[in-house]
Amino acid sequence: MAAIQHAQEERACRAIYRQTARDLNSLTERDLADLGISRAMITRLSRDATWSVKSA
């Protein structure tokens, strides 16, 4: 059972990562600049969002 739960959690984390990256990539350069985000930061921010949800 633990292996199944772990697999489900990992799948949920990947979904959060993909959705976050997709949302940030859909923003215009101006929107990103207003948020203080560069395109180069999107991967890290998506990863951070994923792991912060998992550890909460």
Summary of the structure (lengths in Angstrom):
residues: 56
radius of gyration: 13.6
end to end distance: 21.5
largest distance: 46.7
contacts: 125
relative contact order: 0.16
helix: 86%
strand: 0%
